[in-house]
Amino acid sequence: MGDNQIEIKRVLDLVPQQSPFRFIDTIEELDDVHIVGTYRFREDEYFYRGHFPGRPITPGVILLETMAQTGVVAFGIYLLLRQGRSEEEIAGMGTLFATADTVEFSSVVMPGEKVIVSGEKVYMRRESLKTQIIMEKENGRLVCTGTLAGKGVSFDE
């Protein structure tokens, strides 16, 4: 396993969200300025039963959460590791989702579809990360874009 694959595994292991509320399957690319991750929305996801019966689509709030988990949480964990923070310190943190600016939705995501989430760092200051994020389907069709920010906080605060 290459060094970057080891880093990716460390990051995925530290992401606090777990099933059924984890929306990252893989991280394909990761460095100091960008991240690319994927998630396939399974046909049996819990939220499809009510959104909408007989014609399920992925709720916008879940798409926003998917963007945040890759572009803010996972990316922020990686950047904190690069700053020398320990895994134990990071594991004791959560992410306070601070802002979602100019989020625009362009298409819907159906059960079974895979999305690719690409985030580019706007800034990282102490524990605060702001990222420009794009979500696309496997076929390249744009799903949504936005600028998201979050801050790492101790669970004890």
C-alpha positions in Angstrom: 0.0 0.0 0.0 1.5 3.4 -1.0 2.0 6.3 1.3 -1.0 8.2 0.0 -3.2 5.1 0.3 -2.1 4.7 4.0 -3.0 8.4 4.5 -6.4 7.9 2.9 -7.1 4.9 5.1 -6.2 6.9 8.2 -8.5 9.7 7.2 -11.4 7.3 6.5 -10.9 5.6 9.8 -11.1 9.0 11.6 -14.3 10.2 9.9 -16.8 10.2 12.8 -20.0 9.6 10.8 -20.9 6.0 10.5 -23.7 3.9 8.9 -26.5 4.7 8.3 -25.3 8.3 8.2 -21.9 7.9 6.4 -21.8 9.1 2.8 -18.2 8.4 1.8 -17.3 5.1 0.1 -13.8 6.1 -1.2 -11.3 8.9 -1.4 -9.8 8.8 -4.8 -7.5 11.8 -4.6 -6.2 13.8 -1.6 -3.5 16.4 -1.1 -3.0 19.7 0.6 -5.2 21.6 -1.8 -8.0 19.2 -2.9 -9.9 16.0 -2.3 -12.0 13.8 -4.5 -14.4 11.2 -2.9 -17.2 9.0 -4.1 -20.5 7.6 -2.7 -23.0 5.3 -4.2 -26.5 5.9 -2.9 -27.9 2.4 -2.1 -31.4 1.6 -3.1 -32.3 0.6 0.5 -31.1 3.9 2.1 -33.4 4.7 5.0 -34.5 8.1 3.7 -35.9 6.8 0.4 -39.0 5.2 2.1 -40.4 8.7 2.8 -38.7 10.8 0.1 -40.8 10.1 -1.9 -42.9 6.9 -1.8 -43.1 5.3 -5.2 -40.6 7.9 -6.7 -37.6 8.1 -4.4 -35.0 10.8 -4.9 -32.0 11.7 -2.6 -33.0 14.6 -0.4 -31.0 17.9 -0.9 -30.0 17.9 2.8 -28.4 14.4 2.3 -26.6 15.7 -0.8 -25.3 18.7 1.3 -24.2 16.3 4.1 -22.4 14.1 1.5 -20.6 17.2 0.3 -19.7 18.2 3.8 -18.4 14.8 4.9 -15.9 14.6 2.0 -15.1 18.3 1.4 -15.0 19.5 5.0 -14.8 16.5 7.5 -12.5 14.1 5.6 -10.4 16.9 4.0 -10.2 18.7 7.4 -9.0 15.5 9.1 -6.3 15.1 6.5 -5.1 18.7 6.8 -5.0 18.5 10.6 -2.9 15.3 10.3 -0.6 17.2 8.0 -0.3 20.0 10.7 0.9 17.3 13.1 -2.2 16.7 15.1 -2.4 13.2 16.6 -5.1 10.7 15.6 -6.2 10.6 19.3 -6.7 14.4 19.3 -8.6 14.3 16.0 -10.7 11.3 17.2 -11.8 13.5 20.2 -13.1 16.2 17.8 -16.3 16.7 16.0 -17.1 19.1 13.1 -19.2 22.1 13.7 -20.8 22.7 10.3 -20.5 26.5 10.1 -21.7 27.7 6.7 -23.1 26.6 3.3 -22.8 29.5 0.9 -24.4 29.7 -2.6 -25.3 26.0 -2.7 -27.0 25.4 -6.1 -28.7 22.1 -7.1 -28.7 21.2 -10.8 -30.1 17.7 -10.9 -31.5 14.9 -8.8 -29.7 11.8 -7.6 -31.7 8.6 -7.8 -31.3 5.4 -5.7 -28.3 3.4 -7.0 -26.5 6.4 -8.5 -22.9 7.2 -7.7 -21.7 10.7 -7.0 -18.2 12.2 -7.2 -17.5 15.0 -4.7 -14.5 17.3 -5.5 -13.4 19.9 -3.0 -10.8 22.6 -3.3 -9.4 24.4 -0.3 -10.3 28.1 0.0 -8.5 28.3 3.3 -7.5 26.4 6.5 -7.0 28.5 9.6 -6.4 26.6 12.9 -9.3 24.2 13.0 -11.5 26.0 10.4 -11.7 24.9 6.8 -13.6 26.5 3.9 -13.9 24.5 0.7 -15.4 25.0 -2.7 -17.2 21.8 -3.6 -18.6 20.3 -6.7 -20.8 17.1 -6.9 -21.2 15.3 -10.2 -22.7 12.0 -11.2 -20.5 9.2 -12.8 -21.5 10.4 -16.2 -20.2 13.9 -15.5 -23.6 15.6 -15.0 -23.5 18.3 -12.4 -25.6 17.7 -9.3 -24.7 20.6 -7.1 -22.0 23.2 -6.1 -21.3 25.3 -3.1 -18.9 26.7 -0.6 -18.9 24.9 2.7 -17.1 25.7 5.9 -16.7 23.9 9.2 -14.6 24.0 12.4 -13.2 21.1 14.4 -14.4 21.2 18.0 -13.8 19.0 21.0 -16.7 16.8 21.9 -16.2 18.0 25.5 -17.1 21.7 24.6 
